[in-house]
Amino acid sequence: MRAAPLGFSFGIVTLAALATSAQTAHATVIDTSGNQVISTLYPFGETATATVGQTFTVTGGDTLLNNFAFRLDDSSPSRAVNFAAYLYAWDGQKATGSQLYASSMVSTSNNGGAGGWETFTFDTGGVSLATGQQYVAFLNASYFFDGTSRTSSLELSNSYSGGNVVYDRNGTDFGQLTTRAWDSVTDGFIGSWDTYFVADFSAPTPVPEPGSGVLLLVGVAGLAAVGMRRKSITTNK
């Protein structure tokens, strides 16, 4: 009968070891929204600059990109700008590699009819990125040209050191975004510029240590053995 307390205690210790081995997920946010707006980038949309975006660098252990956001101000309430959001790796001059994320088409709405700036947030579902790698999140209207002039503005500020605002006049040719260098907004006295950009990251889900998994199996086996011993003793009475 002394084996029962031993097996039960062993199982509890094993579960505690699993709990302490997991690292707590935390979040890192890139946020330029609080920066002083210095100027605006205009125009973005049809028959103008078809692509605008922000480059950024992944740092630390938070490598899952959950969402990102941009802010636009359409120039005419009656001419909504149609576009989609995308995510690619960035090689210092252009988008590169395979597409990491693409949204469905969205449209400006003159801030719901109230006028002014309108924020668009895109949920990526937790795209896994690499620490130290630079990426570009961007808005593109190439697939949605319909012969109507549709343009909007983006805010420009300066403070984020891990990237800058970039753009390309690629018209309806989306393929050019990975084959030729984009343009950037720079100033000799201020440096590289950024647009309104917010990106939310989190750490990957922690995986229990292999040793802890083995201990858990041993603990469960111990509890099962104790249960069988109790049953055997009861049967023999």
N, C-alpha and C positions, 0 to 999 in steps of 0.2 A: 504493500500500500504506500510505501514511502516514495515510490517512483512517480506518483501522480502529481504532487506539488512541484517536483523537479521539472517534469515535462511542461506544465502550465507556465511556470516561471520562465523557462527557456524560450517559449513562444512569445511572451510579452517582450523580452529583451530584444528578440530578433526584429519585431515590428518597430520598436523604438529606434533600432539601428538604421532601419530603412528610412524612417522619417527624418533622422538627422543627416542622412547622406544626401538628400535632395537639396539643391540650391534654390533659394527663393527668386522667382523671376522679378525683374525690375524693368523700368521703362526709361528710354532716352528719347528726348524730343528735340528736333530741329525746329526753331520757331523764329522767323524774322518779322512776325506780325507787329511786334512792339517797336520796331525801328522807326525813326523819323523818315517820312516819305520825302524824298529829295526831288523826284521828277516822275514822269510816267513813260511807259513804253507804248507807242501807238503807231500804226494800227495793227491789231491782230485779227485775222479772219479772212473772209473770201475776197479775192482780188488784191490782197495785201500780203502781209507776212503770215503764212499759213501755219507756222510753228513757233511756239514760245515755250521756254522751260527753265528749269533751275537744276544746275548740277549740285551734287552733295557727296559727302564722304562718310562712309560707315565707320564708326569708331567703337572700341570696347567690345563687350560681349553681347550687346543687344543687336542682333543681326536679322531679326524678323521685322520687316516693314509692314505695319498694319494698315496704314492709310496715309494719304497726303492731300494737301489742299492748296488751291490757288484762289485769287480774287480778281474779278473782272468788272469793268464798267462799260456796258455796251453804249455805243454812240447814238443809236436811234432805237427808241422803244418799239417801233414798228418793224424793225429788222433784226430779229434775234440771231445771234451768232451760234452756229451749229458746230460742235467739235466733240472730240473724245480725248481721254487722257491715256498716256502710255508711260512705260518704264523700261529703260534699257541700261546696260553698262555704258560707261563713257570713257573714251580713250584719250581724252584731252582736247580733241577737236570735233568729234562727232559721236553719234550713237553707234554702238558696236555689239556684235553677238546676236543672240536670239532675243525675241521679245519676251520680257518678264511679266508684263501686265498690260492689259488693254481694257478700257471701259466701253460701255455702249455709248451711243451718241447722247449728248446732253445739249441743252440750249440755254442761252441767257434769257432772263425774263424781266430785265430792267429792275432787278432787285424786287421781284414780286409786285411790280407796279409802283413801288415807292421811290424808285430812282436811286442813283448812287451805286456804291460797290456791292458786289454780290459774291459770296464765298461758295466755292464748289469743293466738296470733300469726296475723295474716292477711296473706297474700301478695297484693299488689295487682297484680303483674306490671309495675310501673313506670308508675304514673299520672303524666302530665305536669301539673304545677301551675304557678301564676304567682307570681313573686317579689313579696313585699309583700302578697299576698292572704291572708286568713284563711279557714280551713277547719274543718270539724267531722268528726271520726271518732267514730262512736257504735255502741252495741249496742242492738238493738231486738227486742222479743219479740212485737210486735203480730200478726204472721202465724201465731203458734204457740200461741195460747191454746186450751186444750182443756177448760176447766172445773175444772182442778186448781190449787190455790195453789202456785206455784213461785217462790221468791224467793232472792236472794243479796245479798251486800254488796260494796262497792268501797271501796278505801282512799282516804283524803283526806290530802293534804299541801299544802305551800305553798312555791313557789320559782320556778316557771316564769312568766316575764313576758309570753310571747307568746300566752297564752290561759288558759282555766280550765275547770273541770268544769261541765257543763250537763246538764239533765235535763228530761223532759216526761212528764206523766201522760196520755198520749194514748190509752191503752187499745188497742183494735183498729183505731183510725183512724190509719193511717200518714200519710195526707194532711195531717193537722194539723201535721206537723213542718215543712212549708213554708208554712203559712198563718197561724200564730200564734206569739207569742213564747214561748220556753222559759224555764225557771227556772234560776237559778244559785245556788251555795252561796257566800255571802260573809259576812264578819265585819268589823265596823268597826275592830277592832284588828289584824286579820291581813291583810285584803285578800281578793282572790279566791283560791279554792282550786283544787287540781288533783287528779286521780286518778292512779293508777299508769298511766303511758302512755309507751310507747317507739315512736318512729317513725324509720325508716331511709331516708335520701335519698341520691341520687347525681346526678352531673352528666349531662346529655344526651350521647349519643355524639358526639364531635367530627366535623366535616365538613371534609375537606381544602379548602384555599383554591383558588378557581377558577384562579388563575394557576399553581399547582403542577400542577393537572391538565393544563393546556395544555402545560407543560414536559415532563411525563411522556410525552404523546403525541408531542411533537417528538423526545424521546430515543429512544423506541421506533422511530419512523420512521427516525432516524439509524442505529440498529443494523441495521434491515432493509436500508437502502441499502448499508451496509458489507458485509452478507452477500451481496447481489446482486453487488456489485463483485468480491468474492472469487470467486464462482462464475463470473463473466464472464472473469476473468483465468485461472482454471484451465482453462476451456473453450478459450481461445485459445492455450494452450501447445501 
